Amino acid sequence: MDISRKLGILVFCGVPAIIGGGIIYGFFHSYTPVVIYEVLLLFVAGGFVSK
């Protein structure tokens, strides 16, 4: 997998991190679930990039 595809995947996962983080915070009014959500997205993005 070339570098441009890896960067594209990271950008594609970055948008849900920003938007989804705000939605999660809106539901729970706490940063703990947001951090858990962000870490899960980081693992998923890392899994795609490491292939």
VEXZASE-175143 format. One record per atom (N, C-alpha, C, O): residue in one letter; x, y, z. Coordinates in steps of 0.05 Angstrom, whole numbers, padded with zeros to 5 digits, always signed. Each point is the difference from the previous one (the first is absolute). Example, Ala and Ser with C-alpha at 12.3 -4.5 7.8 and 13.67 -1.06 7.14 Angstrom:
BEGIN
A+00264-00114+00156
A-00018+00024+00000
A+00018+00024+00000
A+00021+00000+00013
S-00028+00021-00027
S+00016+00024+00001
S-00015+00022+00014
S+00010+00022+00004
//
This chain:
BEGIN
M+00017-00023+00000
M-00017+00023+00000
M+00018+00025+00000
M+00018+00002+00016
D-00023+00016-00034
D+00017+00024-00002
D-00008+00021+00021
D-00021-00002+00012
I+00038+00022-00009
I-00003+00020+00021
I-00025+00017-00004
I-00013+00008+00019
S+00006-00003-00044
S-00024+00017-00005
S-00025-00014+00009
S-00019+00012+00010
R+00018-00038-00015
R-00023-00016+00009
R-00002-00001+00031
R-00022+00002+00011
K+00045-00005+00002
K+00000+00000+00029
K-00009+00027+00011
K-00015+00001+00020
L+00024+00021-00031
L-00009+00026+00009
L-00029+00004-00005
L-00014+00013+00016
G+00004-00023-00039
G-00029+00002-00005
G-00017-00015+00020
G-00021+00010+00008
I+00030-00033+00000
I-00014-00015+00021
I+00000+00015+00026
I-00020+00001+00014
L+00042+00011-00007
L+00002+00015+00025
L-00019+00025+00000
L-00012+00006+00020
V+00011+00007-00043
V-00019+00023-00003
V-00029-00010+00002
V-00016+00012+00013
F+00011-00034-00026
F-00027-00012+00000
F-00008-00008+00028
F-00024+00002+00007
C+00043-00010+00010
C-00006-00007+00028
C+00000+00024+00018
C-00011+00000+00022
G+00024+00022-00031
G+00002+00024+00016
G-00026+00015+00001
G-00006+00013+00021
V-00009-00013-00042
V-00026+00014-00001
V-00020-00012+00020
V-00012+00015+00016
P+00009-00041-00015
P-00018-00011+00021
P+00010+00005+00028
P-00016+00001+00019
A+00042+00001-00016
A+00011+00006+00027
A-00009+00027+00010
A-00006+00004+00023
I+00007+00016-00041
I-00008+00027+00008
I-00030+00002+00003
I-00009+00010+00021
I-00006-00018-00041
I-00029+00002+00002
I-00011-00019+00021
I-00017+00008+00016
G+00026-00033-00016
G-00010-00020+00019
G+00007+00007+00028
G-00016-00005+00019
G+00039+00017-00015
G+00008+00009+00027
G-00019+00020+00011
G-00007+00000+00024
G-00001+00019-00040
G-00020+00020+00008
G-00027-00012+00006
G-00013+00008+00020
I+00005-00027-00036
I-00026-00013+00005
I+00001-00016+00026
I-00019+00001+00016
I+00040-00016-00012
I+00003-00016+00025
I+00000+00019+00024
I-00013-00006+00020
Y+00027+00028-00022
Y+00001+00019+00023
Y-00028+00012+00004
Y-00008+00004+00023
G-00007+00000-00044
G-00027+00011+00003
G-00019-00019+00014
G-00017+00008+00015
F+00021-00034-00019
F-00017-00020+00013
F+00008-00004+00029
F-00018-00001+00017
F+00044+00000-00011
F+00008-00008+00027
F+00010+00023+00017
F+00001-00003+00024
H+00005+00026-00036
H+00010+00024+00015
H+00024-00007+00017
H+00003+00010+00023
S+00014-00027-00033
S+00025-00008+00013
S+00021-00007-00021
S-00007-00009-00022
Y+00032+00014+00029
Y+00021-00006-00019
Y+00009-00029+00001
Y+00014-00009-00019
T-00021-00006+00039
T+00009-00028+00002
T-00011-00017-00024
T+00016-00014-00012
P-00042+00015+00006
P-00009-00015-00024
P+00012+00010-00026
P+00004-00016-00019
V+00003+00042+00018
V+00012+00011-00024
V+00028-00012-00004
V+00008-00007-00022
V+00007+00005+00044
V+00027-00011-00001
V-00001-00030-00008
V+00016-00009-00016
I-00035-00006+00026
I-00004-00028-00007
I-00006-00002-00030
I+00011-00017-00014
Y-00029+00034+00004
Y-00008+00000-00028
Y+00025+00006-00017
Y+00004-00013-00021
E+00011+00033+00029
E+00024+00008-00016
E+00021-00022-00001
E+00012-00005-00020
V-00008-00009+00043
V+00019-00022+00001
V-00009-00023-00018
V+00017-00012-00014
L-00043+00006+00014
L-00010-00021-00017
L+00004+00007-00030
L+00009-00017-00016
L-00014+00042+00009
L+00005+00009-00028
L+00030-00001-00006
L+00007-00007-00023
L+00009+00013+00042
L+00029-00001-00005
L+00009-00028-00006
L+00017-00005-00017
F-00027-00015+00032
F+00007-00028-00005
F-00010-00009-00027
F+00014-00014-00014
V-00038+00022+00006
V-00011-00008-00026
V+00017+00013-00022
V+00007-00014-00019
A-00001+00039+00021
A+00017+00014-00020
A+00028-00012-00001
A+00011-00004-00022
G+00000-00003+00045
G+00026-00012+00001
G+00000-00028-00013
G+00019-00008-00014
G-00041-00006+00017
G-00003-00026-00013
G-00001+00002-00030
G+00012-00017-00014
F-00026+00037+00004
F-00001+00003-00029
F+00027+00010-00011
F+00008-00010-00022
V+00005+00027+00036
V+00025+00011-00010
V+00023-00021+00001
V+00018+00000-00017
S-00019-00017+00037
S+00022-00019+00003
S-00001-00023-00020
S+00019-00015-00003
K-00041+00012-00012
K-00001-00021-00020
K+00020+00003-00022
K+00001-00016-00018
//
